[in-house]
């Protein structure tokens, strides 16, 4: 009997196994009361007494009364470090219908970093939405001031004016927006520093009232060239684009070159040995041009493709035998074109092959837009046909002249007989 009592006593002293870690999923909403059509900001906080390995959950709410407008309903996330004990996610809901609702989670799990079992407590948020009832929330989404640090916007700020323009020199890469709301409970998106790119930039400052109503102020930032570089091509003026930004070409890498004592961005292809720069015409159209650094000449960069052939027309001092120079429009641009006659549909172009990097003459069919390597026999056939056509025309004209002479003589003879 004493042995049993001793055994029971020892078992009672053994530690009881229990969940050593606890995790909470706390959900909060701001505001907790809102009118239909207003927005509610919701935060979901996952925290634990021990480091978390990962967590997951699916938001659970009444879809007839609330609409998720910002964020995803299913969340899974892994810890970046071995000592992370909390996570936070933010969501935005829009009230669709009036009534009470609860925002919670389902299909949730929280795992400790050391795989230790965890007990999980979920604390949901309650939402009350009204139809036409007035809830004590402010709808004011106006700005009290809008400034760009060290610069002046146009027109002068007015809380009822939502569109502004800022003109600054193109060597400015960044501006700082400073905006303040009339109502302290309103939130602002768009405050702070913004990077600028060449050309026009659009910056938006959005004010969200306490009740969830948005108002957006727009600033159009226009970069004015401090020292514009201009070039003239065939009597037309162009402005050099110093920073290419959107202008790109396949298999070309960005580089810097010196143009008129200014450093500008350009594109270079080591295979074709072509350098491209951006030019803007007087209408604001931006295009890439091939820049010949030695001769300081410019021609449009146009890649013409047909089947397995891809070429880019370039300038040359070479001339084709028995061909004359004409100008033809190809892909919207005018190029030097060598043809045996003005009426010929075959346009001979000097071009670089983009696949091999080699330069050669190519024949472009102006009608069906096909390309093939230049073949002198084509020109010879065209010349031969033209010559035959000319001979036929001569024969026709000669025959017509002879016939006219014969008819004239016959008419003269008949006239003489009548006079007798």
Secondary structure, 3 states (H helix, E strand, C coil): CHHHHHHHHHHHHCCCCCCCEEEEEEEEEECCEEECCCEEEEEEEEEECCCEEEEEEEEECCCCCEEEEECCCEEEEECCCCCCCEEEEEEEEEECCCEEEEEEEEEEEEEECCCCCEEEEEECEEEEEECCCCCCCCCCCCEEEEEECCECCECCCCCCCCEEEEEEECCCCEEEEEEEECCCCCEEECCEEEECCCCEEEEEEEEECCCCCEEEEEEEEEEECCCCCEEEECCEEEEEECCCCCCCCCCCEEEEEEECCEEEEEEEECCCCEEEEEEECCCCCEEEEEEECCCCEEEECCEEEECCEEEEECCCCCCCCCCEEEEEEECCEEEEEEECCCCCCEEEEEEEECCCCCEEEEEEECCCCCEEECCHHHHHHHHHHHHHHHHHHHHHHHHHHHHHHHHHHHHHHHHHHHHC
